[in-house]
Amino acid sequence: MNVKARTDEELGDLMYYLSQYNFKIKYNPGKSNQEADLVNLINLEDITNDQHKNLDLQNKKLILENEIYYKKNKRRKKIVLSEQFNKTLIKNVHNTYCHIGRKPKNGLMSHLGPATRLFEIISIDTIGGFGGPRSTKKYLHLLVDHFTRYACILTSKTQSSSDFIKLIINVSQDYNIDILLTDQYPDINSKELKQFLERENIRMVFTAVDAPFSNGLNERLNQTLVNKIRCKINEKYKKTAWTTIAQKCVEKYNKTEHTVTKFAPKYLLEGENLNILPLELKSKCTKEDLKKDRKLALKNTMISHNYNKKILDFHRKKLEELRIGPYKILKKISNSIYKVNIGHRKAESNFYHETKLTPVKEC
């Protein structure tokens, strides 16, 4: 799991707001940065006028010095102002010193997927902080198929590109992967991994910075697995290496009905009947049964996705998207993804979904 200095929503909003501008940050020493010092947003006359109008001051034990009322608090004197004057002053401070406040959620939610087939879209994440006397491994690398919700894990001592490659190979040797969704951190963005993905014809898509909800499927499963592993580790009657416990927890998860698809991930992947009936009483799942259930799982996924989008979009402000260009389309990558000649040095940054493109009529 990535650990950032700050992951609060306000900082993410600020970064998003600033990203629309092209600027350079220049450091000035404090002695030459006089503009950053406070200036007078309030004068003596404002204070005295406000205090004279404030009748509540007559009923309080205050200190009067030079016609100004103070309140003593822990050996410090504080000027007393009315509630209305306080609100006005705070607003002026925020406006003057560029505190942009809590930004509204602008724009409707876009999405990657939902996936319509096995391993069309996978996502990868890493959870750290494990270890102990029974294992020297510290990391759990998690891969999830967006269609079936099937999870695969790899435990290791490091967080390197080779670990991610091993995890992906566990799937790619049996299934075709189209898209890899992942957070942006150095090891996942290495040259070695990019070359591997290119050979496997897998496109990598990065999640938005400081926006864990953009990879919500992994984030939610992370919480579930960590809680299950923690509970098992804390059981006193038997001590087992966390790596063994993690593997058993994942196996249990894959055999449990998912709240969105209404089917167990392992069943949607392999067609194995996983109900609790004795083997003799279990009905055999045919290919037609599995095909029908996969269609139903996709339908359930779409219902859940559309509902969540509706709730999120209800609280967001719709804006007209910023258009740039025109640019030439170089190549059609898939039915909906195009390579556009915008000149970005990173190849993956030149890929656009068809919904982001607008035809331009020639003059």
NUTORMAR-534209 format. One line per field, with one value per residue (C-alpha): x, y, z; residue in three letters; chain; residue number from 1. Coordinates in steps of 0.05 Angstrom, whole numbers, plus 5000, padded with zeros to 4 digits. Example, Ala and Ser with C-alpha at 12.3 -4.5 7.8 and 13.67 -1.06 7.14 Angstrom:
x <- 5246|5273
y <- 4910|4979
z <- 5156|5143
aa <- Ala|Ser
ch <- A|A
i <- 1|2
END
This chain:
x <- 5000|5028|5041|5038|5055|4983|4925|4869|4816|4829|4901|4878|4828|4882|4929|4873|4858|4931|4942|4904|4958|5028|5075|5143|5153|5209|5235|5249|5285|5244|5284|5269|5198|5164|5101|5087|5084|5017|4987|4935|4866|4836|4847|4837|4774|4741|4754|4728|4666|4650|4661|4618|4560|4570|4524|4545|4612|4577|4561|4631|4693|4740|4803|4798|4863|4869|4794|4800|4768|4810|4796|4852|4863|4923|4966|4949|4904|4856|4816|4742|4701|4630|4611|4592|4657|4697|4664|4679|4752|4762|4733|4779|4840|4823|4811|4873|4921|4894|4860|4814|4772|4736|4727|4663|4665|4666|4649|4612|4646|4682|4700|4744|4700|4662|4698|4656|4699|4751|4814|4796|4815|4858|4884|4945|4961|5011|4999|5060|5075|5072|5126|5143|5183|5152|5165|5215|5167|5137|5093|5028|5018|4945|4917|4842|4802|4748|4699|4697|4728|4777|4838|4911|4966|5042|5081|5152|5208|5211|5166|5201|5181|5200|5147|5093|5116|5112|5042|5018|5050|5008|4948|4974|4998|4925|4885|4892|4897|4879|4888|4927|4901|4950|4973|5032|5094|5166|5170|5106|5130|5197|5228|5230|5156|5138|5178|5144|5075|5092|5113|5048|5007|4979|4963|4977|4930|4948|4897|4890|4938|4912|4846|4841|4768|4792|4816|4759|4755|4826|4820|4758|4788|4852|4811|4774|4837|4877|4820|4814|4889|4894|4838|4871|4940|4910|4879|4918|4905|4950|5007|5019|5061|5022|5038|5001|4943|4939|4935|4879|4841|4845|4822|4762|4746|4747|4697|4649|4591|4608|4558|4559|4561|4520|4567|4632|4693|4720|4654|4652|4724|4724|4651|4661|4599|4616|4552|4555|4516|4550|4586|4534|4478|4513|4486|4537|4548|4545|4579|4511|4497|4564|4553|4485|4510|4568|4518|4477|4540|4555|4483|4489|4555|4525|4466|4514|4560|4503|4473|4540|4553|4484|4496|4565|4544|4485|4534|4580|4578|4576|4628|4641|4706|4768|4783|4852|4878|4862|4910|4918|4896|4955|4927|4864|4887|4820|4746|4746|4819|4858|4931|4932|4992|4995|5071|5075|5141|5105|5072|5014|4995|4979|4922|4851|4782|4734|4689|4745|4751|4711|4714|4736|4707|4756|4747
y <- 5000|5068|5116|5190|5250|5274|5238|5284|5303|5378|5370|5328|5382|5435|5394|5384|5458|5478|5425|5468|5522|5523|5553|5545|5546|5593|5595|5662|5666|5695|5759|5776|5750|5810|5801|5737|5773|5792|5859|5897|5872|5906|5974|6002|6039|5976|5941|5998|6008|5933|5931|5992|5958|5893|5898|5829|5858|5892|5824|5794|5799|5833|5874|5946|5975|6037|6033|5961|5901|5839|5770|5737|5664|5625|5687|5713|5771|5763|5819|5807|5814|5800|5736|5773|5812|5747|5715|5776|5777|5702|5709|5768|5729|5670|5714|5755|5698|5652|5601|5574|5538|5472|5465|5437|5371|5392|5347|5281|5216|5181|5108|5053|4994|4959|4898|4853|4790|4752|4793|4848|4896|4879|4924|4917|4946|4933|4928|4937|4933|4857|4813|4781|4724|4671|4708|4758|4780|4849|4861|4833|4847|4840|4830|4832|4815|4868|4821|4762|4799|4740|4758|4733|4751|4748|4759|4784|4819|4875|4921|4915|4908|4834|4821|4854|4815|4749|4765|4784|4722|4679|4704|4720|4649|4626|4689|4749|4814|4880|4934|4941|4994|5015|5071|5115|5097|5085|5008|5000|5052|5020|5007|4932|4927|4971|4927|4865|4895|4916|4845|4818|4872|4898|4972|5006|5059|5100|5122|5196|5223|5223|5192|5121|5117|5114|5043|5029|4954|4943|4992|4957|4888|4913|4932|4866|4823|4863|4857|4782|4771|4813|4773|4706|4729|4751|4683|4656|4582|4574|4615|4614|4655|4714|4692|4626|4662|4712|4657|4621|4687|4700|4629|4639|4706|4675|4622|4672|4705|4776|4830|4863|4805|4758|4701|4674|4698|4627|4603|4658|4643|4566|4545|4505|4493|4523|4515|4480|4418|4350|4330|4277|4329|4383|4394|4397|4465|4464|4513|4543|4553|4589|4632|4653|4668|4710|4752|4760|4779|4834|4859|4863|4899|4951|4962|4974|5019|5062|5070|5092|5140|5170|5183|5213|5256|5284|5321|5345|5407|5394|5432|5435|5396|5434|5420|5422|5409|5393|5333|5277|5207|5160|5092|5056|5015|4981|4990|5052|5073|5116|5139|5214|5255|5304|5297|5273|5239|5183|5137|5119|5192|5196|5145|5172|5141|5156|5195|5246|5259|5307|5307|5372|5394|5417|5489
z <- 5000|4981|5038|5020|5062|5055|5023|5044|4994|4999|4976|4917|4898|4902|4858|4807|4808|4796|4742|4692|4694|4665|4717|4751|4827|4849|4920|4954|5021|5077|5081|5009|5009|5040|4999|5036|5104|5133|5116|5155|5136|5196|5229|5298|5279|5253|5320|5363|5321|5325|5400|5413|5375|5413|5473|5498|5520|5580|5611|5605|5648|5599|5602|5575|5550|5505|5490|5465|5501|5510|5537|5577|5560|5586|5598|5528|5511|5454|5421|5426|5362|5344|5308|5245|5244|5255|5194|5151|5174|5161|5091|5076|5100|5056|4995|5005|5018|4964|5008|4954|5005|4993|4918|4890|4853|4781|4722|4718|4734|4677|4680|4653|4636|4664|4636|4590|4590|4631|4645|4596|4652|4712|4767|4811|4879|4935|5010|5055|5129|5137|5166|5232|5263|5217|5151|5124|5069|5077|5016|4988|4914|4892|4822|4809|4747|4738|4704|4753|4813|4817|4859|4854|4903|4907|4972|4970|5007|4957|4916|4849|4776|4776|4830|4787|4725|4763|4786|4716|4685|4732|4694|4624|4612|4612|4593|4547|4585|4550|4602|4668|4716|4770|4816|4796|4834|4810|4809|4770|4720|4707|4639|4652|4666|4607|4560|4588|4578|4507|4490|4521|4485|4551|4556|4623|4650|4712|4764|4781|4833|4905|4881|4910|4888|4816|4831|4879|4865|4890|4948|4974|4968|5002|5063|5063|5058|5109|5160|5148|5152|5216|5249|5232|5256|5322|5336|5395|5388|5327|5300|5224|5176|5149|5078|5088|5121|5064|5012|5049|5057|4982|4967|5013|4981|4911|4933|4965|4928|4908|4929|4860|4811|4856|4838|4868|4829|4822|4793|4741|4722|4721|4725|4788|4830|4898|4939|5006|4985|4989|4926|4910|4910|4869|4799|4743|4712|4636|4589|4573|4647|4656|4595|4619|4690|4663|4624|4688|4727|4675|4680|4756|4750|4702|4749|4808|4766|4739|4808|4839|4781|4789|4863|4852|4793|4832|4877|4822|4778|4704|4663|4589|4577|4556|4483|4453|4383|4329|4327|4277|4295|4283|4299|4322|4383|4397|4384|4429|4440|4391|4388|4377|4355|4414|4419|4491|4508|4545|4494|4540|4547|4473|4479|4482|4490|4433|4481|4489|4415|4372|4296|4264|4197|4145|4121
aa <- Met|Asn|Val|Lys|Ala|Arg|Thr|Asp|Glu|Glu|Leu|Gly|Asp|Leu|Met|Tyr|Tyr|Leu|Ser|Gln|Tyr|Asn|Phe|Lys|Ile|Lys|Tyr|Asn|Pro|Gly|Lys|Ser|Asn|Gln|Glu|Ala|Asp|Leu|Val|Asn|Leu|Ile|Asn|Leu|Glu|Asp|Ile|Thr|Asn|Asp|Gln|His|Lys|Asn|Leu|Asp|Leu|Gln|Asn|Lys|Lys|Leu|Ile|Leu|Glu|Asn|Glu|Ile|Tyr|Tyr|Lys|Lys|Asn|Lys|Arg|Arg|Lys|Lys|Ile|Val|Leu|Ser|Glu|Gln|Phe|Asn|Lys|Thr|Leu|Ile|Lys|Asn|Val|His|Asn|Thr|Tyr|Cys|His|Ile|Gly|Arg|Lys|Pro|Lys|Asn|Gly|Leu|Met|Ser|His|Leu|Gly|Pro|Ala|Thr|Arg|Leu|Phe|Glu|Ile|Ile|Ser|Ile|Asp|Thr|Ile|Gly|Gly|Phe|Gly|Gly|Pro|Arg|Ser|Thr|Lys|Lys|Tyr|Leu|His|Leu|Leu|Val|Asp|His|Phe|Thr|Arg|Tyr|Ala|Cys|Ile|Leu|Thr|Ser|Lys|Thr|Gln|Ser|Ser|Ser|Asp|Phe|Ile|Lys|Leu|Ile|Ile|Asn|Val|Ser|Gln|Asp|Tyr|Asn|Ile|Asp|Ile|Leu|Leu|Thr|Asp|Gln|Tyr|Pro|Asp|Ile|Asn|Ser|Lys|Glu|Leu|Lys|Gln|Phe|Leu|Glu|Arg|Glu|Asn|Ile|Arg|Met|Val|Phe|Thr|Ala|Val|Asp|Ala|Pro|Phe|Ser|Asn|Gly|Leu|Asn|Glu|Arg|Leu|Asn|Gln|Thr|Leu|Val|Asn|Lys|Ile|Arg|Cys|Lys|Ile|Asn|Glu|Lys|Tyr|Lys|Lys|Thr|Ala|Trp|Thr|Thr|Ile|Ala|Gln|Lys|Cys|Val|Glu|Lys|Tyr|Asn|Lys|Thr|Glu|His|Thr|Val|Thr|Lys|Phe|Ala|Pro|Lys|Tyr|Leu|Leu|Glu|Gly|Glu|Asn|Leu|Asn|Ile|Leu|Pro|Leu|Glu|Leu|Lys|Ser|Lys|Cys|Thr|Lys|Glu|Asp|Leu|Lys|Lys|Asp|Arg|Lys|Leu|Ala|Leu|Lys|Asn|Thr|Met|Ile|Ser|His|Asn|Tyr|Asn|Lys|Lys|Ile|Leu|Asp|Phe|His|Arg|Lys|Lys|Leu|Glu|Glu|Leu|Arg|Ile|Gly|Pro|Tyr|Lys|Ile|Leu|Lys|Lys|Ile|Ser|Asn|Ser|Ile|Tyr|Lys|Val|Asn|Ile|Gly|His|Arg|Lys|Ala|Glu|Ser|Asn|Phe|Tyr|His|Glu|Thr|Lys|Leu|Thr|Pro|Val|Lys|Glu|Cys
ch <- A|A|A|A|A|A|A|A|A|A|A|A|A|A|A|A|A|A|A|A|A|A|A|A|A|A|A|A|A|A|A|A|A|A|A|A|A|A|A|A|A|A|A|A|A|A|A|A|A|A|A|A|A|A|A|A|A|A|A|A|A|A|A|A|A|A|A|A|A|A|A|A|A|A|A|A|A|A|A|A|A|A|A|A|A|A|A|A|A|A|A|A|A|A|A|A|A|A|A|A|A|A|A|A|A|A|A|A|A|A|A|A|A|A|A|A|A|A|A|A|A|A|A|A|A|A|A|A|A|A|A|A|A|A|A|A|A|A|A|A|A|A|A|A|A|A|A|A|A|A|A|A|A|A|A|A|A|A|A|A|A|A|A|A|A|A|A|A|A|A|A|A|A|A|A|A|A|A|A|A|A|A|A|A|A|A|A|A|A|A|A|A|A|A|A|A|A|A|A|A|A|A|A|A|A|A|A|A|A|A|A|A|A|A|A|A|A|A|A|A|A|A|A|A|A|A|A|A|A|A|A|A|A|A|A|A|A|A|A|A|A|A|A|A|A|A|A|A|A|A|A|A|A|A|A|A|A|A|A|A|A|A|A|A|A|A|A|A|A|A|A|A|A|A|A|A|A|A|A|A|A|A|A|A|A|A|A|A|A|A|A|A|A|A|A|A|A|A|A|A|A|A|A|A|A|A|A|A|A|A|A|A|A|A|A|A|A|A|A|A|A|A|A|A|A|A|A|A|A|A|A|A|A|A|A|A|A|A|A|A|A|A|A|A|A|A|A|A|A|A|A|A|A|A|A|A|A|A|A|A|A|A|A
i <- 1|2|3|4|5|6|7|8|9|10|11|12|13|14|15|16|17|18|19|20|21|22|23|24|25|26|27|28|29|30|31|32|33|34|35|36|37|38|39|40|41|42|43|44|45|46|47|48|49|50|51|52|53|54|55|56|57|58|59|60|61|62|63|64|65|66|67|68|69|70|71|72|73|74|75|76|77|78|79|80|81|82|83|84|85|86|87|88|89|90|91|92|93|94|95|96|97|98|99|100|101|102|103|104|105|106|107|108|109|110|111|112|113|114|115|116|117|118|119|120|121|122|123|124|125|126|127|128|129|130|131|132|133|134|135|136|137|138|139|140|141|142|143|144|145|146|147|148|149|150|151|152|153|154|155|156|157|158|159|160|161|162|163|164|165|166|167|168|169|170|171|172|173|174|175|176|177|178|179|180|181|182|183|184|185|186|187|188|189|190|191|192|193|194|195|196|197|198|199|200|201|202|203|204|205|206|207|208|209|210|211|212|213|214|215|216|217|218|219|220|221|222|223|224|225|226|227|228|229|230|231|232|233|234|235|236|237|238|239|240|241|242|243|244|245|246|247|248|249|250|251|252|253|254|255|256|257|258|259|260|261|262|263|264|265|266|267|268|269|270|271|272|273|274|275|276|277|278|279|280|281|282|283|284|285|286|287|288|289|290|291|292|293|294|295|296|297|298|299|300|301|302|303|304|305|306|307|308|309|310|311|312|313|314|315|316|317|318|319|320|321|322|323|324|325|326|327|328|329|330|331|332|333|334|335|336|337|338|339|340|341|342|343|344|345|346|347|348|349|350|351|352|353|354|355|356|357|358|359|360|361|362|363
END
